[in-house]
Amino acid sequence: MKSLSLPAGLGWLICGAGAAGIFATYWDESWHTDIGRDSFWTPAHLLLYGAMAVVGVSIAVWGLRVLLTLKSARRALAQLPVVAACLGGVAALAAAPIDNAWHEAFGRDAVEWSPPHMLVVFAATAIALGALAGIDPNARALRAAAGTLLLANAAAVVFEYETDVPQFTEVIYLPILLAVGLTAAGVLRRAVPLAAPVLTACLGYAVLRLAIGAILALLGRSTPDLPIAVLGLAAYDLPLRGRYGRPAAAAAATAALAWAASALGLASESTSAVGVVAAPVLVVAALILAASYRPARVAWPAALIVLAAAAGLTTGAGRAAAHDPGEGPKVSTIELAATSDGHG
């Protein structure tokens, strides 16, 4: 029923606030890198929490609208899109006290992959997924915007690598990017009624990231890498035969672009760390594509991206460099000696 769909006004409000939240996340990371640990009242935090509040209120209004329309809590709970979005909103709210408890127990940190921080990422992805599924299929532009937001939230899982402050080995960067990226691409192919939905989302995400980088540069803050590897997901739109043809093409293009960007110095991840995963991905993807090959008309935008990805195979390996993550440029080396009373 159209009355149960996410109203267009609320949908655009969620997409706009969601984009602001993505910017605030990168702004906060650059604040940690350039300035150091911070308080609750930094501009980046206020923007992030404000964006979350706008999204939360929008989802609450949608949920109330569905409940009043159906006049039954049981029937309302059967509407999976609004339920997914509402659960994401509740999880995002719950993340704040959980994060506070985490810091009380283990101290302050700026690690993205702490449980409360990842809860926020997953909650935001659930909100975007619910909103995308709840939008009227005829609202193609709004569905495309929500699809871009879904891809942005999924890719946020690896933003520490793109901001050159990885807290874990760089070898797992590409596998995680492929896992979240291919999952998002599969959803976009089914949910966004466009001829090239993944390519559209990739281009929208690239525009968003370019805007984020430009604003951070104007603010005098560190800027993240360009999302070159993510563009490889556009190969998911290629008209390939077989169940695994599209994912294989997208995985190969993403891996090759990640490898090339690293080798050319356009990405922070070391070439060796990316290559140890990219090489087997390319081999397996090539075997899958060879097994399911059938001459077909190829969409030019996606074909160009695949050709650009293939060019990455001709690049050489670069030099890997270690650093002290999260605190800006290295200043000096110190030695510390610690004592404990045995009670923490």
Beta strands, then each sheet from edge to edge (+ up, - down):
end
